[in-house]
Each structure stands twice: as structure tokens, then as C-alpha cells.
């Protein structure tokens, strides 16, 4: 028997079929250009996926859902009632949740009788204490509208922190870890005893670190000024799609492009990279204080796993906490890239594998 993991985006459907017992990858793929003539909607995309898979072997379907709000704090069996709750939460993630809902509806319609489970990016951060998730806003905004820090990339942070404990051969329950999921989207997470106690993304994935095209942290008055000057829609586009590394460099949101430009003395490419690294060091330092120390720093995501320069620059700025970079190991991309504790680790993430694991566990618990 197998578990099918679906990760639906606005114009794509990523899928992976794994063994339900051993989580071994049996099949994987990507359907792109949803909304165009060949693949008009997510139902058509799923139809294409189903045509390539042994549907009779599928035991359960796990769906990645970015925002679960306060309602969905763990993997959840999905039915019509739960879908109505998710639909009501669309304003919390207007770009991310609608594609997930489209994928879920398609699965319920096309594969009747197979259980569907939602796995939420926000769920790992359900353990944040109130002092970490509340904003200093009128409390009624939290009570009535759920305005708070939720955090994202939860499946990635959950997976790599568990893998870090395995590598260190220590119980996760006794470790203080900082996880850096670095890609076009980026977030940091402080984990104590296997529980998320702080994270950099907030009410939306816009808050926190410098990202590919997102600004990350800034003075809220900047957003107000942009909205008054350009209108709310244009302000949102600037902050989400035209800022970050792309906005600072004026060149690209891809680190490979920026490194090539930096080596050719492109001043703003160098500036963008240094701002990114500065914010990373700043965030790690804050989380060391929150955790009361650190046992390991984890790099994951496309940038964290593959960009030795970023790892080197971040680690060299944390020597006051005892980090000692092993340059050769870092250039090779070894799992451990420091000489002594506290360690910095490079751990490839497996979000689909984590979704599958949580999906199977949810199904077992509900039987």
C-alpha cells in the first residue's frame, strides 16, 4: 500500500507516491502550467497524475496546506465540513490556500473512498508561547480576527530537527536547535526539546528574513506609506514580488546570478547578499538568547543545502557563540561543517516525506 502526497500551487501540482510502511519513494513528478489549454484546472492536473499511478494501491492522500490558522494544529482528516472551515480561512493565505483547496476537492471527487489528510505548514508552530506569537496590537485583533504570528515551513523544520538529533546521536528532547530553511522563501525556527518556540515568519510568509523577492522585516510605516502612495494592491506586489534580493540587487532573486555578479564587482549584488547574511546572523543570535544557548545550527532548503558561501558567511559571524567553521567540510557540503560543538549541520529537507509520515500517523490514529 502507498501514500500519495499532493502539493498544489496556483499553476502547478507536485506529487510523490511513497510506501505507506517504509516511506520509500515509488514515483514522483510535477504537472505545470495549470490554467492553460492543456491543463485547464487542478482536476485536469490530478487526472494526469492518476493516469500514471497504481491508484488501487493508494491507502491515503496527504495534502500540503500552507495556512491552518489556530483551528488546524495537527494533521487532520478532511471532509466537507473541514473544507468549509478551510475556505473561511482563505483571507489568511489568499495566494497559498486556494490551490490547496482545489487539489483537495479534485482528490475527493476523483478518488472517492480514499481518505484525505491535510498537513499544515503552521501546525509545527502551534507550540509557540503567547509572548512569541502575539503582536503588540489591540488584543481584540487577535481575539476577533486571529491576527498573530503563525509561522510557516513547519514540515521542513520538523523533519530537519529530528534528523539533526539522529546525526548528533542525542535525544531531540534535550536539544536546543536553530533551523534555517533558506530558499526563495526563508524562515528561521528556534526549537527546544523538539518543540517550536519561536519562528521568523508571522501572520503571513512576508515577515522575517530577507528572501528572494519578499522584504522580510521592515518598519510597518513603510508598508503604510507604500499603500497610501501606490495603493494597497501595488504595495503588496512591491513587498512580496519586487523586494528582497531582487529589489536590493536590481538584478535577480537567484543566488547563482548574484554570486556571478558579485565576482564581477557588481556592487548591489554584493550589497544584497550582505544584507541577507546580516539578517541571518541577527536572527540566529536572537534565537540563541531565546533558547538559552545552542547545540546545533541547521541549514536546509535550496540555499541552505547548496550555497557554501552563505553558510560560511553566517557561521563566521557566530564565532562568539563558539562556532568554528570547517571550510573544507563546508565546501564539500558535508553534514557537519564545524570543527567543535556547537555544530552547524547541512541537512537536506524532505517535506513530502514528512507530510507522508504525518499523514500515515493521522490515519492510524483515526481508525
VENFENBEL-V481123 format. One record per pair of residues at least 6 apart in sequence whose ideal C-beta (glycine too) atoms are under 6 Angstrom apart, sorted by the first residue. I is the first residue (numbers start at 1). GAP is how many residues later the second one is. D is the distance in whole Angstrom. If there is no record, write none. Layout:
# VENFENBEL-V481123
i=I gap=GAP d=D
i=I gap=GAP d=D
This chain:
# VENFENBEL-V481123
i=1 gap=19 d=5
i=1 gap=56 d=6
i=1 gap=58 d=4
i=2 gap=15 d=5
i=2 gap=17 d=6
i=2 gap=18 d=6
i=2 gap=24 d=6
i=2 gap=55 d=5
i=2 gap=56 d=6
i=3 gap=15 d=5
i=3 gap=17 d=5
i=3 gap=57 d=5
i=3 gap=59 d=6
i=3 gap=353 d=5
i=3 gap=356 d=6
i=3 gap=357 d=6
i=4 gap=13 d=5
i=4 gap=54 d=5
i=4 gap=57 d=5
i=5 gap=11 d=5
i=5 gap=57 d=5
i=5 gap=347 d=5
i=5 gap=350 d=5
i=5 gap=351 d=5
i=6 gap=9 d=5
i=6 gap=57 d=5
i=6 gap=97 d=5
i=7 gap=7 d=4
i=7 gap=57 d=4
i=8 gap=34 d=6
i=8 gap=91 d=4
i=8 gap=92 d=5
i=8 gap=95 d=3
i=9 gap=90 d=5
i=10 gap=89 d=5
i=11 gap=23 d=5
i=11 gap=24 d=6
i=12 gap=20 d=5
i=13 gap=18 d=4
i=13 gap=32 d=4
i=14 gap=16 d=5
i=15 gap=14 d=6
i=15 gap=34 d=5
i=16 gap=12 d=4
i=16 gap=336 d=4
i=17 gap=9 d=5
i=17 gap=10 d=4
i=17 gap=36 d=6
i=18 gap=7 d=6
i=18 gap=338 d=5
i=20 gap=39 d=5
i=20 gap=340 d=6
i=23 gap=330 d=6
i=23 gap=333 d=5
i=31 gap=14 d=4
i=31 gap=17 d=6
i=33 gap=6 d=6
i=34 gap=11 d=5
i=39 gap=6 d=5
i=42 gap=60 d=4
i=42 gap=61 d=5
i=42 gap=64 d=5
i=43 gap=63 d=4
i=46 gap=60 d=4
i=46 gap=64 d=6
i=58 gap=56 d=6
i=60 gap=55 d=5
i=60 gap=299 d=6
i=60 gap=303 d=5
i=61 gap=46 d=5
i=61 gap=53 d=6
i=61 gap=55 d=5
i=62 gap=55 d=5
i=62 gap=57 d=6
i=62 gap=293 d=5
i=62 gap=294 d=6
i=62 gap=297 d=3
i=63 gap=41 d=5
i=63 gap=55 d=5
i=64 gap=291 d=6
i=65 gap=35 d=5
i=65 gap=53 d=5
i=65 gap=55 d=5
i=66 gap=27 d=5
i=66 gap=30 d=4
i=66 gap=55 d=5
i=67 gap=25 d=5
i=67 gap=26 d=4
i=67 gap=30 d=5
i=67 gap=55 d=6
i=68 gap=52 d=3
i=68 gap=54 d=5
i=68 gap=55 d=6
i=69 gap=20 d=5
i=69 gap=23 d=6
i=69 gap=77 d=6
i=71 gap=14 d=6
i=72 gap=48 d=5
i=73 gap=50 d=6
i=73 gap=53 d=4
i=74 gap=49 d=6
i=75 gap=42 d=5
i=75 gap=44 d=5
i=75 gap=283 d=4
i=75 gap=287 d=4
i=76 gap=42 d=5
i=77 gap=40 d=6
i=77 gap=289 d=5
i=78 gap=26 d=6
i=78 gap=38 d=4
i=78 gap=40 d=5
i=86 gap=15 d=6
i=90 gap=7 d=5
i=107 gap=9 d=6
i=115 gap=248 d=6
i=117 gap=242 d=4
i=117 gap=245 d=5
i=119 gap=236 d=4
i=119 gap=239 d=5
i=121 gap=31 d=5
i=121 gap=33 d=5
i=122 gap=28 d=4
i=123 gap=31 d=6
i=124 gap=30 d=3
i=124 gap=33 d=6
i=124 gap=34 d=5
i=124 gap=72 d=5
i=125 gap=26 d=3
i=125 gap=29 d=6
i=125 gap=71 d=5
i=125 gap=74 d=5
i=127 gap=68 d=4
i=127 gap=69 d=5
i=132 gap=66 d=5
i=133 gap=15 d=5
i=133 gap=16 d=4
i=134 gap=14 d=6
i=141 gap=6 d=4
i=142 gap=6 d=5
i=149 gap=53 d=4
i=151 gap=48 d=4
i=151 gap=50 d=5
i=152 gap=49 d=5
i=152 gap=53 d=5
i=153 gap=28 d=4
i=153 gap=34 d=5
i=155 gap=196 d=5
i=155 gap=199 d=4
i=155 gap=200 d=6
i=156 gap=25 d=5
i=156 gap=193 d=4
i=156 gap=195 d=5
i=157 gap=22 d=5
i=157 gap=32 d=4
i=158 gap=196 d=6
i=159 gap=190 d=6
i=159 gap=191 d=6
i=159 gap=195 d=4
i=160 gap=19 d=6
i=160 gap=138 d=5
i=160 gap=140 d=5
i=160 gap=187 d=4
i=160 gap=189 d=6
i=161 gap=16 d=5
i=161 gap=18 d=6
i=161 gap=30 d=5
i=163 gap=184 d=5
i=164 gap=13 d=6
i=164 gap=132 d=5
i=164 gap=134 d=5
i=164 gap=181 d=6
i=165 gap=7 d=4
i=165 gap=10 d=6
i=167 gap=168 d=6
i=172 gap=22 d=4
i=173 gap=20 d=5
i=173 gap=21 d=6
i=175 gap=120 d=5
i=176 gap=16 d=5
i=176 gap=115 d=4
i=176 gap=117 d=6
i=176 gap=118 d=5
i=176 gap=119 d=5
i=177 gap=14 d=4
i=177 gap=119 d=5
i=178 gap=12 d=6
i=178 gap=106 d=5
i=178 gap=109 d=5
i=178 gap=119 d=5
i=179 gap=10 d=5
i=179 gap=119 d=4
i=180 gap=8 d=5
i=180 gap=119 d=5
i=180 gap=124 d=6
i=181 gap=6 d=5
i=181 gap=119 d=5
i=181 gap=120 d=4
i=182 gap=119 d=4
i=182 gap=121 d=4
i=182 gap=122 d=4
i=183 gap=118 d=4
i=183 gap=119 d=4
i=183 gap=120 d=6
i=184 gap=28 d=4
i=185 gap=20 d=6
i=185 gap=26 d=5
i=186 gap=23 d=4
i=186 gap=25 d=5
i=187 gap=13 d=5
i=187 gap=14 d=5
i=187 gap=21 d=6
i=188 gap=12 d=4
i=188 gap=95 d=5
i=189 gap=7 d=6
i=189 gap=10 d=5
i=190 gap=7 d=5
i=190 gap=8 d=4
i=190 gap=97 d=4
i=190 gap=100 d=5
i=190 gap=101 d=5
i=192 gap=99 d=6
i=198 gap=92 d=5
i=200 gap=8 d=3
i=200 gap=9 d=6
i=200 gap=83 d=6
i=201 gap=6 d=5
i=201 gap=7 d=5
i=206 gap=8 d=5
i=208 gap=8 d=5
i=209 gap=7 d=5
i=209 gap=70 d=5
i=210 gap=6 d=5
i=210 gap=34 d=5
i=210 gap=65 d=6
i=210 gap=66 d=4
i=210 gap=69 d=5
i=211 gap=33 d=5
i=212 gap=32 d=5
i=212 gap=33 d=5
i=212 gap=41 d=3
i=213 gap=28 d=5
i=213 gap=31 d=5
i=213 gap=33 d=5
i=213 gap=40 d=5
i=214 gap=26 d=6
i=214 gap=30 d=5
i=215 gap=24 d=5
i=215 gap=28 d=4
i=226 gap=9 d=4
i=226 gap=12 d=6
i=227 gap=8 d=4
i=245 gap=8 d=5
i=245 gap=27 d=5
i=246 gap=7 d=4
i=248 gap=24 d=4
i=248 gap=27 d=6
i=249 gap=9 d=6
i=249 gap=19 d=5
i=249 gap=20 d=5
i=249 gap=23 d=4
i=250 gap=18 d=6
i=251 gap=10 d=6
i=251 gap=18 d=6
i=255 gap=48 d=6
i=255 gap=52 d=6
i=258 gap=11 d=5
i=258 gap=15 d=6
i=261 gap=8 d=4
i=262 gap=7 d=5
i=262 gap=8 d=5
i=277 gap=36 d=4
i=277 gap=37 d=6
i=280 gap=34 d=5
i=281 gap=33 d=6
i=281 gap=36 d=4
i=288 gap=6 d=5
i=288 gap=33 d=6
i=294 gap=48 d=5
i=295 gap=47 d=6
i=296 gap=46 d=6
i=296 gap=47 d=5
i=296 gap=49 d=6
i=297 gap=47 d=5
i=298 gap=47 d=5
i=298 gap=49 d=6
i=299 gap=12 d=5
i=299 gap=47 d=5
i=300 gap=47 d=5
i=300 gap=49 d=4
i=303 gap=7 d=6
i=305 gap=41 d=6
i=305 gap=43 d=5
i=308 gap=22 d=5
i=308 gap=23 d=5
i=311 gap=19 d=6
i=312 gap=18 d=6
i=315 gap=8 d=5
i=315 gap=10 d=5
i=315 gap=29 d=5
i=322 gap=20 d=5
i=323 gap=15 d=6
i=324 gap=14 d=6
i=324 gap=15 d=4
i=324 gap=16 d=5
i=326 gap=11 d=6
i=326 gap=12 d=6
i=326 gap=13 d=5
i=329 gap=8 d=5
i=330 gap=7 d=4
i=333 gap=13 d=6
i=335 gap=10 d=6
i=335 gap=11 d=6
i=336 gap=7 d=6
i=336 gap=9 d=6
i=337 gap=7 d=5
i=338 gap=6 d=5
